[in-house]
């Protein structure tokens, strides 16, 4: 399961920039980049906030391709 890949896929499909998403989620852009690359996992709170901003569920972020 690659949460970061799902975040990137959903973010890009909605035309949301990485910098906008990071800023509004309260994390740095480099931190979001690490999450999307899979080198860092988001906390449950950050995952929930990313899901809210991406207008999806946490389960959508955890979905297998």
Secondary structure in CASP SS format (residue, H / E / C, confidence):
PFRMAT SS
TARGET T0000
AUTHOR 0000-0000-0000
METHOD secondary structure of the structure
MODEL  1
X C 1.00
X C 1.00
X H 1.00
X H 1.00
X H 1.00
X H 1.00
X H 1.00
X H 1.00
X H 1.00
X H 1.00
X H 1.00
X H 1.00
X H 1.00
X C 1.00
X C 1.00
X C 1.00
X C 1.00
X H 1.00
X H 1.00
X H 1.00
X H 1.00
X H 1.00
X H 1.00
X H 1.00
X H 1.00
X C 1.00
X C 1.00
X C 1.00
X H 1.00
X H 1.00
X H 1.00
X H 1.00
X H 1.00
X H 1.00
X H 1.00
X H 1.00
X H 1.00
X C 1.00
X C 1.00
X C 1.00
X C 1.00
X C 1.00
X C 1.00
X H 1.00
X H 1.00
X H 1.00
X H 1.00
X H 1.00
X H 1.00
X H 1.00
X H 1.00
X H 1.00
X H 1.00
X C 1.00
X C 1.00
X C 1.00
X C 1.00
X H 1.00
X H 1.00
X H 1.00
X H 1.00
X H 1.00
X C 1.00
X C 1.00
X C 1.00
END
